[in-house]
Amino acid sequence: MIDGTPVRISGQDCARGTFSQRHAVLFDVKTREAYYPLMGMKDRKAIQCVHNSMLSEIAVLGFDYGYSLDYPQMLCIWEAQFGDFVNGAQVIIDQFITSAESKWQRVSGIVLLLPHGYEGQGPEHSSARLERFLQAAAEDNFQVCNLSTPAQYFHVLRRQMKRDIRMPLIIMAPKSLLRHKKAISRICDFTHGFFEEILEDPNCGKNIHRIILCTGKIFYDLSDYRDKNKIENTTLIRIEQLYPLNRNRLKEILNQYLNVKKLVWCQEESKNMGAWAYIATILEEIVGQKPFYAGRDASASPAVGSLSIHKIEQTELVKRAFHN
């Protein structure tokens, strides 16, 4: 807004944030008058529009997609209350967002914020169906990101409007990272940093025998396990942008480790979901060996309905990433 880029965000409960994290609009409890904090910035050169929408994903995303076509200078964001709710907008994604540039040469810079992360909240509140977007990804038709730090989130949104091209941006946004004590960024990471498509491990040792690749919030579970068990021969690599994947950068990072005996892909999603089917072939092409899979077994449902079973599964898949 200070740079002159207007911002529009709509979705179910997006004014306060579904997880009470945004506070984009405040209300006087006596007068019910609305106050928009960011609109009060004295250096502001553009407006912010925040709209809580009705519970009709196909209608709202369709409207916002059209908005992004008509006003490409605006950062236009649609947010699902939970990532799973994108299911209700699948027709708009398949018919327009995925293929409009190829079919009709219409480009859009729309951003989809899809809360995605396995946190024991059940089948309807866990998965934004990452695998569907990766299956539909081709010819640079959109970007698919699963971010793990606040600065990365900031910079990918900024890049969306600063670059010369327009393409949709799909963001898998883990819910628990909003309050995770380790999911933080320094001020300088915002003011001097940039979006990094792949994040190397800042705390790995020199004699690395195992590489674990992952995306999103599972990184913090893996990092905690490694710290608690004082494992020094394993490095964790985060793929923040899954598509388009920077294969050259990934290969450059992997080639640094000369004594690797095991390459692992770890994910929270079931084996027939998430990024596994997409990333396994790519990793095999890059390193010449198929990576080991550490994650949930294939399943019909995106997640179990029991918190206790979820915790058992989560503990086991993290342990398997280090010891199988």
N, C-alpha and C positions, 0 to 999 in steps of 0.2 A: 504494500500500500504506500509506503514511503517512496518507493521507486516509481510509483505511478501505475502499478498493476492492480486493477480491481479484483476482488475476490468474492466468489459466490459459493456458498455451501448449503446444500439442502439434504434432507433425509429425516429419518425417524428419530426425534429427540436429539438433533445435532446441536441445538443452541447451547444446552448445558453439557452435551456429550452424554452418550448412553451410560458411560461409566463415571459420570460426574467429574470429567477431567478437563473440559474445555472452558466453560463459563464465558462463552462468547456473548451471552445476553444475561443481564441481571435484572431482577424485578423488584421494585419497591413494594414491600409487603402491605403497605397501607393504601397506596394509590394505584398499584399495579402498573405503574409507568415503567416502560422498558428502557434499559440503559445499555449501550453498546460500548464497552471500554475501548476497543481499538479505534472506534470512530472519533475518540477524543484526542488522538495523537496530534500534536500541533504541526508535525512535519508531514502529515498525511496528504498525499496527492491523488488518492483514489479511494473509492468507497468499499465497504464490506457489506455483503448481503447474506444474512443467515435466516434460513426458513425451516421450521419444523414441518415435515410433510405428513400427509395421510399414509396409512399402511397399505399402499398400493405400489409395489416396487416397479412393475412394468410401466405404469403411467408416469411416475415421477422420473425414473431414469430416462424414459423416452423424451420427456419434456426437457430435462437437463442436457441430454445429448443434442437435441435441436438447438438449445441455447448456446452450446459450445460451438456449433457450426456458424451460428449467426453473429457471435461475438467472440472471435478467436483471441482477442487481446485480454480477455478475462480468464483468470484461473477459476475454472468451473469444476466444482467437486460434488459428487454424490456419495453419500455415506450410508451404508447399510447398518441397521441397528446391531445385528449380528451378521457375520459373514455369510451364514447359511441363507439369509433372506435374499441373497442375490439369485437364488433359485427362481424366485418369483419374477425376475427380470431377464431370464435367460433368452427369451425371444429377441429382446433389444440387443443383447450382447452378440448373439449369433447372426442376426440379420443386418445389423448396422455397425456396432463397434468393432467387431472382428474383421468385417469384410468390405466396409463401405468404400475404403480407398481403392481396393482392387476392382469392385463392381462399378462404382460411379465416380471415382476420382474425387471423393469428398473426404477431406482430412479433418480430424477433431483432436483437440488437446484435453478432452475430458479426463478427470481423475476419479477413479473408483476407490473409496476407502472401505475395505472389507475386513472387519475384525475377525481374525483367524488365529486359533491357537488351542491346543488341547489342554484344558484346565479343569476337567471333571464336571463340566456343566451339561453334558449329555449330547445326544445326536443332533439336536437342533441348534446348538450354540457352540459349535467347535470348528466346523470346516467351511471355508468359503470356496471349496472345490478347486484348489490350486491346480489339480491335474487337468481340469477342463480347459483352463486358460493355456496351459503349456501344450496341450494337445492341439489347440486351435492356433498356436503361435507359428507364423510363417511369413516370410517376405517382410520382416520388420513391421508387422501390422499393429503391434502395441508393445508396451514394456510391462514386464511382470517383476515386481520387487517384493521382498520379504525382509523388512528392515529391523535392525536390532539396537539402534541408538537414536536419541532425539536429533542429533546433528545430521545423521544420515537422512532422516525424515525431512528435516528442514531443507537440506541441500537438494534432495531429489524433487521437491516441490518447486524450489527456486529454478533448478535446471529446466523444469517443464516449461517455464515461461521465458527464460533467458536464451534458450537455444533457437536456432533459426527455423527448425522444423516443428511440426505439430504431429503428435501421435498419442493415442490414449495411454494412460498410465494406470496400471492395476497394482494397488498396494495391499498386500496382506499385512494387517496391522495387529500384532499380538496384543491381547487385552491386558494380561498381567504385567507386561513391561511398563505400563503407565505408572506403576507404583513399585517396580522392582528397584531395590537399593543400588544395584550394580548397573542398571540400564540408564546411565547418566552421560552427559557430555559437558565439557568445560566451555566457558564463554568463547575462548579462542577457537574451539572447534567449529563454532557457528560463524565467527567473524573472519577467520582465515582459512577455514577448511574447504573441502569440496566433496562432492558425492563420489564415494569409492564403490565400484561395482563388486569388488571382492575384498574382504578384510582379512589380513594376515593375523596370526596369533601374536599378541604383544608379550606374552609370558612364556613362550616355549623355550625349552632347553636346546642344547646344541646337538646332542646325540639322539636324533629322532628315529624311532623304529616304526611308529604308527601315525598315520595321518587320518584324522576324522574330519570329513566335510559335512556341512550342515547348512541350514538356512533358518532364520527367524529365532524364536525364543528358546529353542532346544539348546542353543549355544550355552545359555546360562546354567542349565541343568548339567550339561557336560562339564563345564568349567568348574562348577561346585564339586562334582564328583571327583574330578582330577585333583583339586586342591585338598579335599578331605582325605583322599587316599594317597596323597603325595606322589602322584605319578609324574615322572619327569621325562619320559621318552615318547610322549604323545603331543602332537600339535593339533590345534583346532582351527579350521579355515571356514569362514562364513561367506557364503555366496549371497550377497545382498540383492543383486539383480540376476534373476534366473534367465530372463529373456529380454532382449538379445544377450546371450551369454558371451562374455569376453574370453574366448577360448585361448587367445594368445597370452593374456595376463594370467589365466589359470595355469597354463602350461609352464610359464615362467616361474610361478610360485612353487609348483610341484617339483620342478627340476632342481630346486635349491637343496632338496633333501636326498642325499645320496645313499643312505643306509636304510631306507624304508622297506619293511617286510610286510606291512599290511596297509591297504587303503580301504577306508570304511566310509560309507554314506549312512548317516544317521538322520532319521526323521520321526516325527510323532505320529504321522498319519499311517493308515493301514498300507500294506504293501501294494495294493491295487489302486492306491490314491497318492496324493502328494506328488513330490518331484521325482520319485525313484525311477519310474519307467522312462522319464525324459532324460535324467542325468546319467543313468547307468551306461548307456551306449556312448555318450559323449566322453565320459571318463575312460572307458575302455579304449576309445580311439586315441585319446591323449597319452595315456600311460602304458597302453599295451596289455592291460590286465583288467578283468572285471572286478569292480569293487565289491567288498563284503557289505551286505545289507544288515543294518541294525534298526529295527522298527517294529511296529505292530504287524501281526499276521494279516493276510487278506481278509476282508470282511464285507458284508452287504451293507452294514450301517456305518456311517462316518465315525461314530464313536459309541462306546458303551453307555448305558444309562445309570451305572452304579459308580459313585465316587470312589468306593473302596477298590473296585476292580480297576478303575482308571489308574489309581495310585500304584497298584501292583504292576500293571503293564508299563507305566512310565519308569518305574524303578528298574525293571528288568531290561528294557530296551537301552537305557543309559549304561547299565552294567555290561550289556552285550557289546556295546560299541568299543569298550576298552579291553574286553577279555576274550572275545571269540576270534 
